[in-house]
Amino acid sequence: MIRLGIFVFSLLILPFIGLWISGAEWNTAPANIVEAGIIIPATLLTTITLLGYVFLTSHMVKLYTGTNPLSVQRNYYFAVSGSSAVLGWILVYLNYYVASWVPLHGNLALEILLYTPLFALLAPAILSTRALLGSFKGLLKLLSRGIRFPDFQAEKLSFTLLAFSAIGLIGGAAFPEQLFGLLWLSPLLLLIAMQLLWNESTIFSGLKSGDWGRVVCVTLSSIIVCNITVMAYQSNGGSVLINISNSAYVQIGYAAFGLLCVQLSDVIAENWRGKKRMELFQQKKKFPIPVVVKKD
């Protein structure tokens, strides 16, 4: 897909341009080097834990709604899993510019083999958790009565978001201490901007009508999944050193990651909608004949 190609290309190239402009080099701080014998079981056990979590939450959704999302949307979840793996490695790549966490240095082939399945499970875990939270109708009904956001003009908003994402990706790589936060928000801003340019809805579209259900459920789901993953990894002998002093920023980062995963999942879901590519840039037209509904 054109959008995803532009999205990935921008995430790979723009930070490199920022680094080149600043004349700096990739962060070469001492890595948190631990023995491979500890890394392997920690990663494998965390992957198994996360896989079990996905099946557990999906089964709970079936108990509440009668439908198992993994069974009904199997091909979709496979596609989301693949995109989640790619996204995970892109974020690892971006981390070399800002060093928000200290990476493990070792055998690259072994790291790819170990961490790819783990990354591939993150987005499905967030989706299954969101589906579980969404099965509580009372919660969604409560969240659907929130504050309404103004309906901004899509074209102007998209170019504003594109500008901020470019500043984050280029400036974050050039000045990581000052703009590391904007760099981590940039992938989400970029993808939302591209959705608006393609005349597609975004994960925040419901806010125009005061419906906060999706945003809140995704945010909570991501915080839950990311914290479970980190705790499982650490409890199994792994080590995660985060170079961010304020722990609240870490949780905000988890939330942004979840919103990015679900927005990316929405882009992938368009393949199951049957929408033609010729329709992407066509504006929605009003119904030519006015319809009047008489009230009794």
N, C-alpha and C positions, 0 to 999 in steps of 0.2 A: 504494500500500500504506500502511496505517495507520502501521505502524512507521516507515517511511522518512519519512512526513510529519511525525510527531512528532519524529523525529531531526533533520531539517533545521530545523524550527521552533525547536527548543531551541537549536541551534547559532547561529541568527540572533538570537534574542531574549535569551537569558540573558546574553551578554556586554554587550549594550546596557543591560540592567538594572544590571549591575555598574558600568558606566561612569556611568550616571545617579546611582547611589547615591554614588559617590565624588566626583561633581561635576567629574570630569576631562574632557578632550577627546581625540578621536582623535589619535594620534601624527602630528605635523606636522613631523617632522625633515626637513632638506633631503634631497631625493631624489637618487638617483644618476642624474642626467640625462645621457643620451648621445644622440647623433644618431640619428634614426629610420633613417637609411641603414645604421647598424651593427646596430640591433636586429633589423630585418627579416631580413637574411640569417642572422644568428646563430640566430634562432628557427626559421626555415624549415629550415636545415641540421640543427639539432638534432632537429627533428621527423622529418626524413627518416632521420636516423641511428637514432632510436628505432624507427621503423617497420621499417627493415631489420633491426634487432636482434630485433624480435618475430618476423619471418618466419624469421630464421636459427635462433633457439632452437626455434621450432616445428618446423622442418625437422630439426633435430638430434634432437628428441623422436621424430619419425617414424622416423629411422634406428635409434634404440635400441629403440623399442617397436612400430614398424609402424603407428602411428596419429598423424595430425596433428591436434592439438587445435583448430586454427583451422578445419579442414574438418569435423570431427565435431561441434563445438559452435559453429558460426558465429553463430547467433542469440544464443546466450548471451554470446559475446564482444562482439557489438554492444551488448548491454544493459550489460555491464560497462564498455565504453568510454564509453557515455553517462553512466553514474553516476560514472565516473572524472573526466570533464570537469566535472560539477557539483561533485564533491568538491574538485577543484582550486581552483575559484573560491571555495568556502566557506572553504578554508584561507587564501586570499588575503585574504578578508574578516576572518577572525580575526586575521591578522597586523597589521591596522591597530590592534588593541588592545594588542599587545605589542611590535610592531616587531622581531621576531626577525631579519628581513632587511629591507634597505632596498629598497622597491619602486621600479619605474620609473614615473615619471609622464609622461603624454603623452596622445595621442589614445585615449580609452576604446574607441571602436569598433574602432580598429586593434588595440589590445591584445587585445580579445576575439577578433577574427578570427585573430590570430597565435597566442595562447596556448591557446585552446580545443582545437585538434587535438593540441597537445603534452600537455596535461593528460589528454586522452582516451586517450593511449597508455600512460600510466604504469601503471595497474592491469593491462591486458593484458600488458605487458612483465614485470611481477612474476609474474603467473600462468604465463606461458610459461617463465620462469626456474625457478620452483618445479617445474613439470612436468619440466623437464630434470634438475634435481637429484633429483627423485623417481624418475626412470628408472634411477637407480643403486640396485639392490635391496640391495646390501651396505650402503649408507649408511643406508637406511631400517631395515634389520634391526638395525643397530648402535644407532640412535637410539630404537628401540622398547623398549630395555631400560633406560630411565632411571629416575630417582627418581619414585616415585608420589606424587601430591598427594592430600591427604585430600578426601573427597567432601563438600563443604560443602552445607548446605541451600540450594537454589536461591533460594528467596524471600528469605531473610535476606541472602544474598550480593548479590542484585540490588538491594535497597534500600541496601546499603552502597555499592555501586558508583554508584548514582544520586546518593547524597549527595556522594561524592567528585567526580563529574563536575559537579554543580551548583556545588560550591565552586570547582572549577577554572575553569569558564566565567564565573561571576560574580566570584569573587575574583581570577582572573587578569586580568580587564579592569580591576578596581578597583586592584589592586596588582601591576602587570605585572613589576616588578623581582624581587619575591619569589615569585610564583606562576606565572611564564610556563611553567615546565616542566609543571605540573599542567594548565594550560590546554591544552597540546598533547596531553596524554594523555587529556583529557576526552572527545573524540569516540569513542575506542576504548572507554573505560569505559562510556560511555552506551550504545553499540550492544550491547556484551556484556550489560549489565544488561537491556536490552529483549529480547534473545534469551532470557535466563533467564525473564523475566516471561511470554514467549510460549511457554514450555516447549520451546524449540528448543536444539539443541546450539550450542556456541561453538567458536571456533578453539582454545580451550584444553581442550576436553572430553577429548582423548586423554591429558592429563597424569594423569588419575585412574587410568589403567592403566599409566602409565609410558612412554607413547608420546610422545616429543618430536619425532618426525620432521617433522610438519607445522609446528610452531612454529619449529623451527630452520631448516628449508628456506625458509620464508616470510621469516624475519628476514634470512638471507643473501641471498635474492633481492632484497629491498627495498634493502639496503645496496649491492648490486652495481648495480642499475638506477639508483638515485638518484645514485650517484657517477658513473656513466657519463654520465647526463644533464647533471649540472653540469659535468663536464669537457668534454663535447662543446660545451656552450653557451659556456664560457669560451674554448675553443680556436678557436671560430668568431667570436670578437670580442665576445661578450657579457660582461656584468659582473654578478657576484653578490656582494653585500656582506652577509655574515652577522654580525649583532650578538650573537654568542654567543662568549664568550671561550674556553670549553673545547670543543675539537673533538670530544671523546668524546660530548658532549651532542648534537651534530649527528648523529652516527651513531645514537645512541639514537632521535633523532627520525625518522630514515629508517626504522629498524626498526618503530617504532610506526605510521608511515604505511603500511608494507607490511601489517602485521597488520590495520589498519583496512580497507585495500583488499580483502583476502581475506575478512574478516568480512562486509563489505558485499557481496562477490560471492556469499557463501553465502546471504545473504538473497535476493538476486536469483535464485539457483539454485532456490529453493523453488517458483518458478513452473513449473519443469520437472519437479517431483516429483509434481504432480497432487494435492497435499494440499488438502483442503477447509478453508475458513476456519473452519467450525464445530468442527474438530478442534484448533484452536490452543490452546484453554484446557482441553482435556480431558486429565486426567492419565493416564499409562499404567497400565493395570490388569494385575494378575497373571493368568496363565493359570488359569482356575477349577479345572482338574484337575491335580493334581501329577503330574509325569512323573519316573519313577525309571529311571535307566540302570544296568543291571547290568554290572559289569566282569568280564571273563573271568579 
